[in-house]
Amino acid sequence: MKLARFVKEKRKAVNLTQPELAEKAGVGLRFVRELEQGKQSLRLDKVNQVLRLFGYEVGAVPAKKENEQ
């Protein structure tokens, strides 16, 4: 699952708006919007601030080969 979709689904599951998530995570609203829109370059420390609210953090996973979906 893509990070953007994961965060959006988790946020909606706990009935938070983007501004509420930003406030609770201690990040800016713009950051939350960019995260949920799948921006390619984001600060990992801030991503982890958001993910920690849901009990997660960024980690290494095996890379998919180019022909895999």
Buried (B, 14 or more C-beta within 10 A) or exposed (E): EEBBEBBBEBBEEEEBEBEBBBBBBEBEBEBBEBBBEEEEEBEEEBBBBBBEBBEBEEEEEEEEEEEEE
